[in-house]
Amino acid sequence: MNVLASSTLYEIDPAQLLRISIAADDADEVIWGIVHSHVASPAKPSVTDTGVAGYPDALYLIVSLAQSQSAPDGEPGIRAWWIVNREATEVELRIQG
């Protein structure tokens, strides 16, 4: 559920995020990846993305749905990033199938 009630920004309910985080911790799991999409822009962190990134140990996977960013086979473009202290560093992503 998007607590921002926005068509351009998404934020999970803080109580739900806390429940997820506690459940992961109780199961000895970690949040290692966060995925979100950019509808009309490249799969590169925006100023908003870097400003709200709160998991420095997680890999941020951004999927671009923009036609200009599609892979040659028509699949959406996807890139991976570490975001720490508002700085984004791209991580080489290899998808095997």
C-alpha positions in Angstrom: 0.0 0.0 0.0 1.4 3.4 -1.0 1.1 5.7 1.9 1.9 8.7 -0.3 -1.2 8.1 -2.5 0.9 9.3 -5.4 1.2 8.1 -9.0 4.9 9.1 -9.1 6.3 8.3 -5.7 5.9 5.2 -3.5 6.4 4.7 0.2 5.6 1.6 2.1 3.6 1.9 5.3 6.1 2.3 8.2 4.3 -0.2 10.4 4.3 -2.8 7.5 8.0 -2.1 6.9 8.8 -2.7 10.6 6.9 -6.0 10.6 8.8 -7.1 7.5 12.1 -6.1 9.0 11.4 -7.9 12.3 10.2 -11.0 10.5 13.3 -11.0 8.3 15.6 -10.6 11.4 13.7 -13.3 13.3 14.3 -15.6 10.4 18.0 -14.7 10.3 17.5 -13.1 6.9 18.6 -9.8 5.5 17.1 -7.3 3.1 19.8 -7.5 0.3 17.9 -6.0 -2.6 15.3 -3.3 -3.2 13.6 -3.1 -6.6 11.6 -0.2 -8.1 10.8 1.0 -11.5 11.1 4.2 -13.4 8.2 4.5 -15.8 9.7 7.0 -18.3 13.4 7.5 -17.3 16.6 5.5 -17.4 17.3 2.9 -14.7 19.6 5.3 -12.9 19.0 6.6 -9.4 17.2 10.0 -9.3 17.9 12.7 -6.7 14.8 11.4 -4.9 16.1 7.8 -5.0 19.5 8.8 -3.5 17.8 11.0 -0.9 15.5 8.3 0.4 17.8 5.3 0.2 18.0 4.0 3.7 19.6 0.6 3.4 23.4 1.1 2.7 24.0 -2.7 2.6 21.2 -3.4 0.1 21.6 -3.4 -3.7 19.1 -1.1 -5.4 17.7 -2.7 -8.6 16.1 -0.1 -10.9 13.9 -1.2 -13.8 13.3 1.3 -16.6 10.0 0.8 -18.4 10.8 3.5 -20.9 10.8 2.1 -24.4 14.1 3.9 -25.2 15.7 1.9 -22.3 14.5 -1.6 -23.4 17.0 -4.3 -24.1 17.3 -5.6 -27.7 14.9 -8.4 -26.9 12.3 -5.9 -25.7 12.7 -6.6 -22.0 12.8 -3.6 -19.7 16.2 -2.1 -18.9 17.6 -3.0 -15.4 20.6 -1.7 -13.6 22.0 -2.3 -10.1 23.3 0.3 -7.7 24.8 0.7 -4.2 23.5 3.9 -2.7 25.4 5.1 0.4 25.3 8.7 1.8 23.4 9.9 -1.2 26.1 8.6 -3.6 25.2 6.0 -6.2 27.7 3.5 -7.6 26.7 1.2 -10.4 27.3 -2.5 -9.9 27.8 -4.8 -12.9 24.7 -6.9 -13.3 24.8 -10.2 -15.0 21.5 -11.9 -15.6 21.8 -15.6 -16.5 18.9 -17.5 -17.9 
